[in-house]
Structures are given as C-alpha cells and as structure tokens.
Amino acid sequence: MKTLSLLCLMFFFPSTCDSKFTFPLKIYTGNFNSSVDIDFSSLEKNESSSTNELSLATDPSGKVNFLQMVNNLQGDSGRGYYIEMLLGTPSQTLNILVDTGSSNFAVAGAPDPYITHFFNSKLSSSYHSSGMDVSVRYTQGNWVGKLGTDIVAIPKGPNGTITINVATILQSENFFLPRVNWQGILGLAYKMLARPDSSVEPFFDSLVRQTGIPDMFSLQMCGAGLSASSTSDPLGGGLVMGGIEPTLYKGSIWYTPIKEEWYYQVEVLKLEVGGQNLNLDCQEYNTDKAIVDSGTTLLRLPHNVFNAVVDAIIATSLIQQFSSGFWTGTTLACWTKGETQWSIFPKISIYLRGMNASQSFRITIMPQLYIQLVSGLDNSFECYRFGIASSTSGLVIGATVMEGFYVTFDRAQKKVGFAVSTCAEKSGSPLSEIGGPFLASDVSSNCAKTPAIQEPVLWIISYALMGLCAFILIILVILLLVPCRHGDDAGGGVTDESSLIHHRFK
C-alpha cells in the first residue's frame, strides 16, 4: 500500500573511492533500502493575511492550540516522523509514526527486537478487544494483530481524550527496523484504506467527530538538507490538527484538488528538470495514482518517468560518468567535507493541477533535498544518497519533497495545499520554491487515469455475490425437498435420475 523506505548504515571503504572527475567526487559502494492574458483569480491560493482560511494561532473554543503543535514531531526522512501519544488507562507513552498513506492506527502489542517497549493492552482498563484479526501490508513491510478500542491523548495536540480503534501488532515483518524510535503507526488517510474493511473508523475521523475540530490537518517536516540517519539530534516538525499555523510557512498556500478519497490522490501535469520539460504524456505521471504520503521516504516515480528524470539530471549536470549504482540506490556519492558540488545538480519541479482545472502551479525542490546526506560513515567525507526511486505503484510525493513545504490536508474542502516551509533552508538559502499560476491548456483535461477498483469495493462485490449464491442454494434445496415429499405420486414426478442435483455433479 505504501512505502516506508528506511536507510541502513554502511561502512566506508576507501578502496572503493576511485574517481574520474575533476572535482573531489568519490563513490561509496553499499546497500540500503530504498514525491496569454487571462483571469487567474479562480486559482485558489491563501495569502498569509487571508481571513478566508483557518489560520489562527489558537482556537477560541479552547479545543485547539496550534502553537503547542508546532514542534510536536521528531524523526527524519530516512526513518519517518513521529508524535508522542498516551494510550490506555493508566496511559502508556508511545511514539507513533505519522503516515498520510494508510488509515489504520496500530501499535506494537508484543516485544520486537527493534523497539524499546510496546503497548500492553492487559494493563489498560479502558481497552476493549473486538475479537477481530487485522493485517496490513505496505510496499515495504507488513504486520498482523488484533483490533480493539481504547482511549488516547496527545500531549501536544487537541485537548482531552478520545476513544479510537487501535490494532495491537502481534507479528510483523520488515515493519519495525533498526534504529527507529517509534512503536506504532498513525494512518491519516481515508476510511477506504482501513483494514479489515472501511467500517473501521480511522483515527482522524474519530478525532473530528468527538472533538468538533475542523476536518483538516497540516504537516511541517524539518529535515530538509540535513542528515537522513543521525541519531544524536532527532529532527523536528509539526502535525497541526484542526487547521493551519501561519508561522510554519512563507508566502501563499497553493491548492490542488483531491482526485479520489482513499489516499490523498492528486493530479500531476508535468515534471521539469533544470527548467526543461520531460515532455511525457501527463498520464505517465499518474500511472496507477499520484499521492502525497508522509510515510514514504523518497520521491517515487513510475518507471518511465524515473528513467526520464535520471537521464535529464545526467544531461543537465554533465556527469555522464556518474556511477549507475547511485541512481538505483546501491552506491553513495562522496565528496571531501565542505566541497559538495551542489551547483552541478538541477532543480526538479512538479506541476500540479489548480483548483481551476485550466490552471496549474509548480512546486520546486533544490538538489539539497533529493541528494541526501548520510551520516556515520567517515569523518573525511560527506556521502549522499539519491532521494528519488522507481515505483511500480504510482507516483508518490514523499518526504524528499514534503520536507521543502508546509503541506495542508483540507479534507472538508477536498484539497491539498503547498506552501514554502519556514524550515526548508540551509545557510540562509531556500531549498524549495512555489510558482504560478500557469495555463494548463497544453495538457489533457484529465491526466489521472480512472483508478482501478479498490480493494474495499471488491469486498463489497464479493459479499454481494456470496449472498446471491446463498439465496440460489436455498432455492435449490427447496426444489430438491419438495419432489421428495411427493415421490409416491403417479406420473410426472421428479425422480433422482432427472433431478438437478444428479446432473450438477455427474
């Protein structure tokens, strides 16, 4: 369903660092796991001073204090961003991964080698088991567990406690990984993705229903341009539940419609590398789907798009002899400390459809966001990984891009917003940009392909067919029994030799 790509630390071997470049570039071999004059007034954007959007530092009702949510996240792009939550009675403290690409709230319910502690449901007097098994499979990793309900509070979130559905993870594979500092996952997508089915109310739906906060949240992830694997100083950010905090972004918020309410599916119109259009059919960018997913580490692109981006980066940066392993995630690029050649890499821009279908805007990331520092290797060098990967499950705007922006998820108005993040800069230079509006007349009016039938819909169809089969079977049994009662009637009786059952199983 989604990706949670996590970086594995590698040891540095000087013998692998031969270089053919004039600048001090070295290659490190290793392994790790790896998005005309017209009226533009109808293209929605929100100025910081606008009164049309919920942009208050506090909510007068007292339910929400956005300022206390400003720094409620920790983590980094390589291992995800997490929030502290208090679960059960008495409360048990857990760090929970924030994931906009799934819909289940799940916590470790049993020991695991890679986590420090887990939620013990037997110690919570407010926990109630539903008796239902539940399992979720992600692009990387999966888990199985039991579904139940309990109460939860968020120290740096909306006031009070709420009752939520929670899955206790009893077994998992490649879900909890080395050096992660979280013990569960908070799925913030729509109920269509909830498991075992959409009758399980997701966390945020419960929060909105029980507290009355607006049906929206926003994210700032402050790992832009910093190490993706440092453990000494966890990076930060904010999950603002119920609105928008204006101190977390600069300029305007630009909105794109949510195409389908399962993932946060958006419509990508085109990509540019170094200002040059890739000139692909816009449906290529939306193959399968294009989504905004905080739980995915990288910018993930459909195979053809990924190849075009790599070719364009190579052509634009004039590094044709750059190791192919760097692009596929099997090697790192290393420079002598302080001599990283940022200028050789181009900007990458993603064009999104505006709220007016005939217009668009672009979000742009600098190379410091997609050429990502990896720490803990060698004191003499700074080594980097490629923050973009090929995907077989659609285009995913993951942490590589999201770290450059303050991203709003306005579920009530069915739109996702992007603004330049206040923490997306390095040495005073911005690492992201937003531009627009632009005409979208040069692309199709609908670049997003009709999504395939989603799994919950398939379940509904399956249940309907099962009901129909049961009804037909009852009719058949009745037809079978009725002739048996009248088997002694003379002439015209239905015998075993001519019965439907005989012919059905012959």
Sequence and secondary structure as in RCSB ss.txt:
>XXXX:A:sequence
MKTLSLLCLMFFFPSTCDSKFTFPLKIYTGNFNSSVDIDFSSLEKNESSSTNELSLATDPSGKVNFLQMVNNLQG
DSGRGYYIEMLLGTPSQTLNILVDTGSSNFAVAGAPDPYITHFFNSKLSSSYHSSGMDVSVRYTQGNWVGKLGTD
IVAIPKGPNGTITINVATILQSENFFLPRVNWQGILGLAYKMLARPDSSVEPFFDSLVRQTGIPDMFSLQMCGAG
LSASSTSDPLGGGLVMGGIEPTLYKGSIWYTPIKEEWYYQVEVLKLEVGGQNLNLDCQEYNTDKAIVDSGTTLLR
LPHNVFNAVVDAIIATSLIQQFSSGFWTGTTLACWTKGETQWSIFPKISIYLRGMNASQSFRITIMPQLYIQLVS
GLDNSFECYRFGIASSTSGLVIGATVMEGFYVTFDRAQKKVGFAVSTCAEKSGSPLSEIGGPFLASDVSSNCAKT
PAIQEPVLWIISYALMGLCAFILIILVILLLVPCRHGDDAGGGVTDESSLIHHRFK
>XXXX:A:secstr
             GGG    SSSSEEEEE           TTS EE TT SSS   SB TTSS BGGGGTT EEE
ETTTEEEEEEEETTTTEEEEEEEETT   EEEE S  TT S    GGG TT EEEEEEEEEE SS EEEEEEEEE
EEE TTSSSSEEEEEEEEEEEEESSS TT   SEEEE S GGG SS TTS  HHHHHHHHH   SEEEEEE  TT
S SS  SS EEEEEEESS  GGGEEEEEEEEE SEETTEE  EEEEEETTEE    HHHHTSS EEE TT  SEE
EEHHHHHHHHHHHHHHHT TTS HHHHHTSEEEEEETT   GGGS  EEEEEE SSTTEEEEEEE HHHHEEEE 
SS TTEEEEEE EEEESS EEE HHHHTTEEEEEETTTTEEEEEEETT EETTEESEEEEEEEE TTS S  S  
    HHHHHHHHHHHHHHHHHHHHHHHHHHHHHHHTTTSSSS   GGG HHHHHH 
